[in-house]
Amino acid sequence: MTLAEKIKRFFSHFTWFEITYVTVGLIAIIVVSIIVKSSAITILYSIFGIIYCALLASKFKVSLLFAVLQVSFYIVQSVLYKNWGEVILNSAIVLPIILASLISWFTGADKKKEQVTKNQLKNYEWILLAVIFVVVAISFYFILDALDTQNAVIACISCAFTAAAHYLLLRKSQYMFHVFIGLNIVLFILWLLPIIQGDGFGIESLPMLITLVVYSISNIRGIVNWSKEKKASSASVTSESHEDADNLEKDNENKG
């Protein structure tokens, strides 16, 4: 297969809508970043993040490579804005989970595949997920309060959503996109507050807000794309059941 054929095959996995919103999002971020004079860190975080979310929505394993870059730049970005909760969480929990996911996705059952196969969570894992959410939210509130972090309540809720979403990412669960949407909403508020309050970098956080909007669109696409596999599997099982029934009926007719 030639390089041109590989590129064509790769883009065939995306709809025109997906290609359009990613392209428009990237252009908007670059333009707005230039206007408000955002740092290079903000631009790189946004670019890698949008690519990561778009690829993840289409189940591509390579998305996690962009996730590593996105989280690394986000940690630096959070340091600049003094969002210490995001710094601690992404350094101590998110980045290690993504690295573990990277190893798992590329060495497990999907080793020879371009795309990952989703996994169904066991009942006890939902209980574990709820415990993770509550424990992270409470513990990070005290940590952030001790660090005199601004908007500590919103920041600790963001931490809880982040931990839960990345656990689902590690487990290849399609429900991670629902949690990521919740996270995007909380983060949108967190990054909007500096503009409203006139604190820190203020209007320079606009590219972050645009990025979060594009993330949300990608996550909605992720819900749709990852659900299709379930429907396809169900259709396949139904088809096989009908085929087996037809074969059994023919066998009975032959015996008769």
C-alpha positions in Angstrom: 0.0 0.0 0.0 1.4 3.4 -1.0 1.6 6.4 1.3 -1.2 8.1 -0.6 -3.4 5.1 -0.2 -2.6 4.9 3.5 -3.5 8.6 4.0 -6.7 8.1 2.0 -7.6 5.1 4.1 -6.9 7.0 7.3 -9.2 9.9 6.4 -11.9 7.5 5.3 -12.6 6.9 9.0 -13.8 10.5 9.4 -16.9 12.2 8.2 -16.8 15.6 6.5 -18.4 17.1 9.6 -15.5 15.7 11.8 -12.9 17.0 9.4 -14.6 20.4 9.2 -15.1 21.1 12.9 -11.5 20.0 13.7 -10.1 22.3 11.0 -12.3 25.2 12.0 -11.4 24.7 15.6 -7.7 24.7 14.9 -7.8 27.8 12.8 -10.0 29.6 15.4 -7.6 28.8 18.2 -4.5 29.9 16.2 -6.2 33.2 15.1 -7.6 34.0 18.6 -4.3 33.1 20.2 -2.5 35.6 18.0 -5.0 38.3 18.7 -4.9 37.9 22.5 -1.2 37.1 22.4 -1.5 33.7 24.1 1.7 31.8 25.0 3.1 29.1 22.7 2.2 26.6 25.5 -1.5 27.5 25.2 -1.4 27.0 21.4 0.4 23.7 21.5 -1.8 22.4 24.3 -4.9 23.3 22.3 -3.6 21.8 19.0 -2.5 18.5 20.5 -5.6 18.3 22.6 -8.0 18.8 19.6 -6.1 16.1 17.6 -6.2 13.8 20.6 -9.9 14.1 21.1 -10.8 13.7 17.4 -8.7 10.6 17.1 -10.0 9.1 20.4 -13.6 9.7 19.2 -12.8 7.5 16.2 -11.1 4.8 18.5 -7.6 5.3 17.1 -4.9 4.0 19.5 -2.4 6.6 18.3 -4.6 9.2 20.0 -2.9 8.4 23.3 0.4 9.7 22.0 -1.2 13.1 21.4 -2.8 12.7 24.9 0.7 12.5 26.5 1.7 15.8 24.7 -1.6 17.5 25.5 -1.4 16.7 29.3 2.3 17.7 29.5 1.5 21.1 28.0 -1.6 21.4 30.1 0.5 20.9 33.3 2.7 23.8 32.2 -0.3 25.9 31.3 -1.9 25.3 34.7 1.3 26.3 36.4 1.2 29.6 34.6 -2.4 30.2 35.6 -1.8 28.9 39.2 -4.4 26.2 38.9 -2.6 24.0 41.4 -5.3 21.4 41.5 -4.9 20.7 37.8 -1.1 20.6 38.2 -1.2 18.1 41.0 -3.9 15.9 39.4 -2.5 15.8 35.9 1.1 15.2 37.2 0.3 12.5 39.8 -2.8 10.8 38.3 -3.7 11.7 34.7 -0.3 11.4 33.0 0.5 8.0 34.7 -2.9 6.7 33.7 -2.5 7.8 30.1 1.0 6.1 30.0 -0.5 2.9 31.4 -3.3 3.1 28.9 -0.8 3.6 26.1 1.0 0.4 27.1 -2.2 -1.5 27.6 -3.8 -0.4 24.2 -0.6 -1.2 22.2 0.3 -4.5 23.9 -3.1 -6.1 24.6 -5.7 -7.8 22.4 -5.7 -4.8 20.0 -1.9 -4.9 19.5 -2.1 -5.4 15.7 -5.1 -3.1 15.2 -5.2 0.6 14.4 -8.3 1.1 16.5 -9.1 0.0 20.0 -12.0 -2.3 20.9 -14.2 -1.0 23.7 -14.7 -2.8 26.9 -17.7 -3.4 29.1 -17.2 -2.5 32.8 -18.2 -5.0 35.5 -20.8 -4.0 38.1 -18.2 -3.5 40.9 -16.3 -1.1 38.7 -19.2 1.4 38.7 -19.0 1.4 42.5 -15.3 1.9 42.4 -15.8 4.8 40.0 -18.2 6.5 42.4 -15.7 6.0 45.2 -12.9 7.5 43.1 -15.1 10.5 42.3 -16.0 11.2 45.9 -12.6 10.5 47.4 -10.8 12.7 44.9 -13.3 15.5 45.2 -13.0 15.6 49.0 -9.3 15.1 49.3 -8.4 17.6 46.6 -10.6 20.2 48.3 -8.5 20.1 51.4 -5.3 20.1 49.4 -6.4 23.1 47.2 -7.7 25.0 50.2 -4.4 24.5 52.0 -2.6 25.9 48.9 -5.0 28.9 49.0 -6.2 28.0 45.4 -8.7 30.3 43.8 -12.1 28.7 43.0 -11.1 25.7 45.0 -14.6 24.1 45.0 -14.9 24.2 41.2 -11.2 23.0 40.9 -11.8 20.0 43.1 -15.0 19.0 41.1 -12.8 19.2 38.0 -10.3 16.9 39.6 -13.0 14.4 40.5 -14.4 14.4 36.9 -10.8 14.1 35.5 -9.9 11.1 37.6 -13.2 9.3 36.8 -12.9 10.0 33.1 -9.4 8.7 32.8 -10.2 5.5 34.8 -12.8 4.9 32.1 -10.2 5.7 29.4 -7.9 3.1 30.9 -10.7 0.5 30.9 -11.7 1.4 27.3 -15.2 2.2 28.3 -17.4 4.2 25.9 -18.9 6.0 28.9 -15.7 8.0 29.3 -17.1 10.5 26.8 -20.1 11.3 29.0 -17.8 12.0 31.9 -15.4 14.0 29.6 -18.4 16.3 28.7 -19.1 16.9 32.3 -15.4 17.7 32.8 -15.4 20.1 29.9 -18.3 22.0 31.4 -16.5 22.3 34.7 -13.3 23.3 33.1 -15.1 25.9 30.9 -16.3 27.6 34.1 -12.8 27.3 35.7 -11.1 29.0 32.8 -13.9 31.5 32.3 -13.6 32.9 35.8 -10.3 34.6 35.2 -11.9 36.6 32.4 -15.0 37.5 34.5 -12.9 38.3 37.7 -10.2 40.1 35.7 -7.5 37.9 37.5 -4.3 36.6 36.2 -4.0 36.4 32.4 -7.7 37.2 31.9 -8.7 37.4 28.2 -5.7 35.3 27.2 -7.6 32.2 28.4 -10.0 32.6 25.5 -8.2 30.0 23.4 -8.7 27.5 26.3 -12.5 28.1 26.1 -12.6 27.5 22.3 -10.5 24.4 22.9 -13.0 23.1 25.4 -15.9 23.7 23.0 -14.2 21.7 20.3 -13.4 19.0 22.9 -17.1 18.8 23.7 -18.1 18.3 20.1 -15.5 15.5 19.8 -16.8 13.9 22.9 -20.3 13.9 21.5 -18.9 12.3 18.3 -17.2 9.8 20.5 -20.5 8.8 22.1 -22.0 8.3 18.6 -19.0 6.5 17.1 -18.3 4.1 20.0 -22.0 3.3 20.2 -22.1 2.3 16.6 -19.8 -0.7 17.4 -22.3 -1.9 19.9 -25.2 -1.6 17.4 -23.1 -3.3 14.7 -22.3 -6.2 17.1 -25.9 -6.5 18.1 -26.9 -6.6 14.4 -24.3 -9.2 13.8 -25.5 -11.4 16.6 -29.1 -11.0 15.4 -28.1 -11.9 11.9 -26.2 -15.0 13.1 -29.2 -16.0 15.2 -31.5 -15.8 12.2 -29.0 -17.7 10.1 -28.7 -20.5 12.8 -32.5 -20.6 13.0 -32.8 -21.0 9.2 -30.2 -23.7 9.1 -32.0 -25.6 11.9 -35.3 -25.3 10.1 -33.7 -26.7 6.9 -32.1 -29.6 8.8 -35.5 -30.4 10.3 -37.1 -30.3 6.9 -34.4 -32.6 5.5 -34.9 -35.0 8.3 -38.7 -34.9 7.8 
